[in-house]
Amino acid sequence: MTKPRFQIAFVCAALVFGAATLHAQATRTWVSGVGSDANPCSRTAPCKTFAGAISKTAEGGEIDALDPAGYGTLTITKSITIDGGTGSGWASVLNSSVNGFNVNVTSNPASSVVILRNITIQGVKQCVTAGCQGLKGIRWTAGKALHVENCFIENQATQGMEVVLAAAGQLFVEDTNFTNTTVGLTVTSTVSFVSGQIEHCRFMGETDGINTTSNAFLTVRDSYFGAGVGGNGAVRANTGCQVNVANSTFANNIVGVNAGGGTIRISNNEFFNNATAIVGTAESANNNKFRGNTTDGNVSNVIVVK
């Protein structure tokens, strides 16, 4: 009787261990254009989409692309890094009629970090069929920090990125192109504030560039705003918002910077061939360059240069 009981116990333990292994999440997973979401998302058996891989990736882990392909839209509800690759891989997301990425980390949001890197998000804005255009490239609604690095966000019908938080958050956007999106980046918080760093970015062919609407404090460095950006401005600070802009170029826009009730601080920027370089009064370090604008606008030289 002892031997059969031992065999039954061994089989049960093996089944439990096998089930646990089957549902284990990996720290790093992989996607490929020739993969399958039925795979474990390993290097040798990759998944096909980001949505297929994220459930098999541990919180705080990373999804990497093996080859250039379209990997689908994604809702992110936990800390994760998604890297589209720079060598053999480059990830593309075609977000027709929906958002490219919805970042909504409501579980442990005070410490969550999401990183999106080396990805093209294409919204098909030129599509003439009703409802086929992409809405927003990235929409962030909850979480501690969002990093967007070396991405191309293009042809979105509403916004390239929308940040709308109900708590404090930190935004970092680096080396990213916003092209032919109705608004490049909108930042707002209903409670507390959003702080952000925008570096080495390009905003081209939009109605608005960076539009801060509520409780936003941003620093913009080494960026370009051109080819018709205007409306509310290439950079706008609404009431209760503060935006620092340094070492950036504003060219051929309807409005360069707009102190629309908030505070705009400018240092060592270039304003060339804009209809209006400055709306309102910008705080200046008295080291900005103006030429060819229909109206330069007003500055207050209150930033101390030491």
N, C-alpha and C positions, 0 to 999 in steps of 0.2 A: 504493500500500500504506500510505502514511503516514496518509492521511485516515481509512480504516476503523479503523486501530489507535487513532487519537486519539479517534474516536467511541466505541469500545468502552471505552477508559479513562475517558472522561467519564461514560458510563452507569454503569460500576461505581462511580465516586466518588459519583455522585448517589444510587445505591442505598444505599451505606454511610452517607452523610450523612442520608438519609431514615430509615434504621433507627435511627440514633443519636438523631435528633430525636423519633422515635416513642416511644422509651423514656426520654427525658429527664424528670426530675422537676421540678415547679414548686415555688417557694418558698411560694406561696400557692395553695390549691385551694378549690373551692366545692362545696357540696352543696345540693340542693333536693328537696322532696317530689315534684316533677314531673321530676326529672333522670333520668339513666341511667348506670349504672356502666360502660357502654361508651364514654361520653364522656371527653374529656380532663380533665374537672373544672375547666374554665376558668369565668370569670364568665358567659360567654354560653352555655356548654355544660357545666353542672354535673353532678356525679355524683349518685347517689341515696342512698348510704349512706356512713358513715364508713369502713367496711371497703373499699369501692370506691375511696375517695379516698386512703387512707393510702399505698397502694403507688405513687401518682402524686405524692406530696408528698415533697419533699426533707427529709433529716434536719435538724431544727431549724426546719422550716417551720411553716405554719399551715393548718388546715382551718376554713373559716367557713361558717355556715348562712345561706342566702338567705331562707328563709321558715320558718314554724312547721311542723314535721313530725317523724315518727319516723325516726331515722337508724340504728337498729340497734346491737347490741352490738359491742364492739371489743377486740381484743388489741393492745397497744401495745408495740413492741419497739425504739423509737428515740425520741430527743428530738423532741417535737412539741407544738404548741399546738392545742387544739380549742376553738373559740369558738362557742357556740350562738346568739350574737347577742342584742341587746337591743331592736332596732328592729323591722324587718320580720320578723326571724327569731327563733325560740326552739326549740332542739333538745330533743327528747325521746327517751329510750331506754327501751324496754319489755323488761325482762330476765326474762321468764318462763322458769323452770327453769334459768337460767344466771346468771353474773355479768354486770353491766353493762359494766364495764371491767376488763380484766386488764392491769396495767402491769408489764411484765417486761423491762426493758432490760438485757440481758446483754452486748450489744456496746458497749464503751466505757462501762460503767456508772458509772465514777468521775466522769464529767463530764456525765452525762445529766440533762436537765431536762424534765419533762412538766407541762403546764398544761392543766387542764380547767376551762372557764369557761362560765357561763350555760347549764347543762344540767339537765334534770329526769331522774332515774333512778328509774323506777317498777317495783317488784318484784311487784305483784299479790298481796300477802300474803293477801288475802281470798278468793282462788280456792280452791274446794273440791275440785277435781279433783286426784288424787295427782300430784305432780311438777310442778305448773304454777307454783308460787311461785318468785319470784326468790331467788337465794341471797345474793349480796353486791352492793351497788351498785358498789363499787370495791375491787379487791384488788391491793395493791402488793407485789411480791416481789423486785424488783431495780431499781437505779438510784440516782442521787445525790440528786435532789430531786423532790418531787411537790407541785404547787400545785393546790388545789381552791378555786375562787372563785365565789361567787354561784350555788351549785347547790342543788337540792332533791333529797334522797335519801330515798325514802319506800317504805314497805310491803315491806321486805326480810325474808326469813324468818330469816336468820342475822345478818348485820352490814350496817350502812350502809357502813362502810369497814373493811377489814382491812389493817393494815400488818404484814407478817411478813418481815423482811429478814435476810439472812445477812451483812450488812456495814453500815457506818455510812450513815445517810441523813438527809435534812432534809425535814420535813413542814410544809406551810403550808396551813391551812384557814381561809378567811375568808368571812363573810356567807353561811353555808350552813345549811340546815335539815335536821335528821335527824328524821323523823316516822314513828312506827309501824314502826321497825326493831327486831328483838329486842335487838340491841346497836348503839349508835350508832357507836362507833369503838373498835377494838382495836389496840393498838400493842405490838409486840414485836420484838426483834432477838436472834438467836442468837450473833452475834459483834459486838463493838464496841457502838455505841449509836445510837438514833434520837433526834434532837432535833426539837422541833416547836413551832409557834406556832398556837394555836387562838383566833381572834378573831371577835367578833360572830356567834356561832353559836347555834342553838336545838336542844335535844334534848328531844323530847316523846313521851310514850307508849311508853317502852322498858323492858326489864328492866334493862339497864345503859346508862349514858351513855358516858363515856370510861373504858375499862378498859386501863390499862397493865400488862402482864404480865411483861416482861423487858427490861432495859437501855433504858428509855425515860425521856427527860427533856423534859417538856412545860411550856409556859406557856399558861394559859387566861385570856383577858381578855374582859370585856364580853359575857358569854354567859348564856343562860337554860337552866335544867334544871327541867323540871316535868311535871305530869300523870302521876304514877305511876312515874317513874324510880326504880329501887331495886335490889334484888338485891345485886350487888357494890357498888353505889353509883352515884350520878350521876357522880362522879369517883373513881376508885380508883387508888392507887399500890401495886403489889405489891412484894415484896422486890427491892431493887436498882433501883427506879424512883423518880423525883422529879417531883412535879407542883406547880407554882405556880399558884394561882388568885386572880385579882384582879378586883374590880368586877363580880361576877357574882351572879345570883339563883338560889337553890334553893328551890322552892316545891312543896308537896304531893307530896313523894317519900317512898319507904320509907326510903332512906338518902341523905343529902346527899353528904358526902365520906367516903372510907374510906381511912384510913392502914393498909392491909392488909399491913403488913410493910415498906412503903416510906415515903417522906417526902411529906407534904402540907403545903404552906405556903399560908396564906389571909390575904388583906388586903382590907379594905373590901368584903366580901361581905354578902349578905342571906340568912338562913335562916328561912323562914316556913312554918309548918304542915307540917313534915316529921315522920314518925314518929321518926326519929333523924337529927339534923342531922350529927353527927360520930361515926364509928366509929373507935376507937383514939384517938390524941392528935395533933391537928394543930398545927403551928407557926403562931403567930398574931402579927399586928402589934397586937393588942388594939384593933382598930377595926372588927370585924365586928358585924353586927346579928342578934339572935336573938329570935323571937317566935312563939308558937303551936305550937312543936314539942313532941311528947310527951317527947322527951329531947334536950337540947341537945348533950350529949357534952362531951368534954374538949379543952382547948387548952393549949398551952405558950407563954406570951407572950415569945418569944425573938427575934422579928424587931424590929430596932432601928428606931424611927421618928426621923428627924432633920429 
